[in-house]
């Protein structure tokens, strides 16, 4: 064994990796030495190349578990590197967000209590996601769920302005407001058991919001028109009804909770965060106001 294998000292000299590190890698399963009669570690010649690969991957920042998976063939190198890059992107976005929060505190020290609630951007978004997740239960396509959550729980901007940070902090505070949560439970977005195709309803309402976006951007007051007709038709189809004065009045009553001051404020803040000229939530509220106005 000793003639065809390398001792730990020989392996260290050939690779430049300290003996202590080689022992650690062996204990972690990255290297698989044999044992001599005297109990000393002995390594096959292939351990030189394997150790070089381990060192390169460590140099890229990959963790021991990822490296072990690559060496064991359970994960490709491309997948491991892509996962590390994704983690690094997430870390950089977190650091950028924290820097923006600190800058916001410097510019508005009186808002310290408010801003401290969003020092961790991803954690802050989770608070918004928890508010809206109950609205995504039922037979809704995954793509529609993601779209819905992106609207209700916007992703923190990578390099936000102070105004965006403050708006996001206010969103988080609103999301913790019990009255808002209670109001949402009375929203038209619940009682899913009455609707057979939630995905189609969300898609059609989205189309109506897009039609209303021009009027919202222009600052026009809510009014009847093609956008409102599309909105009503979406709900009529979902409830297997026809568009009529009676149906519009009933829909107006069901959507009362969606016109609450808290929800209006929420969508306004979400628009400040995203920077959109006509945020989907604001367009939706515009349609609700147009409906209310059309039925008196």
N, C-alpha and C positions, 0 to 999 in steps of 0.2 A: 504493500500500500504506500509506503513512504517514498518509493522510487518514482511512482507515477502521479503522486499528488503533491500538493503544496501545504506547508505549514502556515499558520496564521501570520507569522512574521514574513515569510516569503510573499504571501499574497499582499500584505501591507506594502512591502517594498516595490512590488510590480505595479501597484495601482496608485500608490500615494495616499491610500485611505488608512487612517490610524487604526491600530490593532483594537483599541477600545470600541471604535465605531463598527468594525467588522464583527466583533463579539455581539454588539447590540443588534446588528442586522441578522445575525445567525439566530439569536434568541427570538427575534420577531418573525422568523420564517422566510426572510428574503433570500437567505443563503442556506444551503442544506449540506453542511459538512458531515463527513464520516468521523469516526473516532478511532484513533490508533489503539494498540494494545494498552498503552499507558494512559489512555483517556484523553489524549490531545486531539484538537480539531485538525482534520485534514481535508483539503479542498481539491476537487477535480480542476483540471486546467481551464475548463469552461467557466469556472467561477470568476476568472479575471474579466472576461467579457460581460458576464452578468453583473458583476460589481460596478463596472464602468457604466452600464446602463442605469443601474440604481442611482449612481452618483449624478448622472445627467438629469434623471427625472427629479431627483431631490433638488437639483439646481433650478429646475423650472418651478419649484414650489409644490409639487405633487405630494400628497400625504402618503404615509406608509400603507394605508389600506388600498388606495388607488394603485400604488406601485405593485403591491402584492397581487392584486387582481390582474394587472397587465402581465406580470411575469407568469401567473398561473393560467393565462389564456382565457380568463373569465370576462375580460374587458379589453377592447382594442385600445391602442395608444391614442388614436384619433378621438375616441369617446372620452378617454381620461383627460386629455388635454382640453377638449371642448367643455367638459364639466368644470375644470379648474378655471378656464377663462370666464365661464358664466358666473362662478362664485366670485371671481375677482371683479367683474363688472358690477355685481351686486354690492360688493364692499366699497368700491369707488363711488357708486351712487349714494350709498349711505353716508360716506364721509362728506361728499359734496352737499348733501342735504343738511347735515349737522353744521357744516360751515355756514350755510345760508341762515340757519336758525340762530347761530351765534351772532351773525351780522345783523339780523333782525332785532335781537335783544339790544345790541349796541345802538341801533337807530331808534328803538322804541323801548327803553328800559322799563317803562310803566306797564308793558304787556308781558313782563317776565312770567307771571303765573300762567297766562294763557299759552305762551310759547313753549314753556317747559313740557307741555303735554304732547308736543310733536317733535321732540328732540330725535326720536327714532322714526324716520319716515315710514318704513314698512310696517312697524307696529301700529303707527297711527292709522294707516290704511286698513289694517285688520279691524279696527274699531268701526270703520265705515262699512266694511264687508259684512260684519256681524249684524249691522242694522238692516241690510238689504237681503241677506241670504234667505230669510223666510219667504221672500217674494219669488224665489227661484225654485221652489219645490213644485213637483208635478211634472207632467210630460212636456218638458221644455228642452229643445235641442241644446247640446253643450255650447255651440257657438253663440246661441241666443243668450244663454246664461252669462257667458263671458262678456258679451256686449252690454248686457244689462248691468253687470257689476262694474264694468269700466265707466259707465255713465253715473251710477249711483255712488261708486267709490273710486273716484279718479286716482290714477297712479301719481304719486308725488313727482313734480317736475325735477329733472336732474339738477338744474341750476336755477332754482326759483328766485324770484324777486322777494323783497321784504313783504310786499302786499300779498303775494301768493302764499307765503309762509303763514302770515296772519290769517288769511282766509282759510287755509287748511286747518289751522288750530281751531278756528271757530266752527268748522265742519265737525271736528272731533267732539267739541263741546255739545253741539246740537245732537250728534249721534247718541250721546249719553242722556239726552233729555227724554224722560219717561213719556211726557205728553206727545212728543213726536212719534215715539215707538207705538204708543197706543193708537194714534191717528193713522199710522200706516197699516195697522191691523184692520182698520175699517176701510182701507183703500180698495179701489177697483182691481188692484193687483192681487188681492187675496180671493178666497172662495173659489179656488181653482177647480174644485170638483164640478162646477157648473159649466166649465169650458173644456171642450174636447181637444182643441188644438191651440194650446197656449203659444206655441212657436209662431203660428200664423197670425195670432192676435198681436203679439209683440212686433212682428215684422210689419204688419199693416199700420199699426199706430206709429211706428218709426217712419214709415213713408209719409204719413200725414204731418209729422213733425218736420220732415224735410221740406214739404210743401209750404209750411208755415214759416220756415226759417228766414225767407226773404223779408217778410213783413216784420218779423221780430228784429232783424238786423237794421231795418229802416226805421224802427221805432214806431211803427203803425199800431194803432189801438186794435184790440181783438175785434174781429168782425166775421160774419158768415162768409163762406166762399168755398172753393174747391178743397182747401185743406180741412176745413171743418167737416165737409161732406164725407171726405175720405175717412176721417177720424170716427165719425158716427157709423159709417158703413162697416168699419172694422169691428166695432162692438156689436153691431146688429148681427153680423155674420157669426161672430163668436157665440152669441146667445140664441142663434137660430130665430132671429126676429127680423122685422122689416123696419126701415127708417120711416118714422112717422113723428108727428108732434108729440104723441103720447110717449113713444120710446125715448125721444130726446129729453122730455121732462123727467122720465124715470132715470135716464143716464145722468142727467144733471144732479139729481138727488144722490145717486150712488157715488158721484165724484166729488161731493162736498168736502170730504176729508182731504182730497188731493189739492184743494185750494186753500189749505190752512196757512196762516201767516208764517208758521215755523217752516213748513215745506217750501213756501215761496222763498224764504231767506236761504234755505239750504241750497236750492237750485241756483240762486244768485251767487252764492259763495263758490259753488262748484264751477260756475262759469268764470269766476275770477281766477280760479286755480288753473283751468284748462286754457284760458285765454281765447275761447271761442266767441265769435260774434253772436251766434245764436245757439247756445247750449241746448241739448236735447230736452233737459228738464224744464228750461225756461220756455221753449217752444211748446212743450206739453201743457204747461200752465196757461200759456196764451190760448191754446185751443180750448181748454176748460173754461176760460173766461169768455171766449167767443160763444161757446155753447150756452153758458149761463145767460149771456146777453140776448141770445137768439130766442130763448124761451121765457124771457121776462123774469 
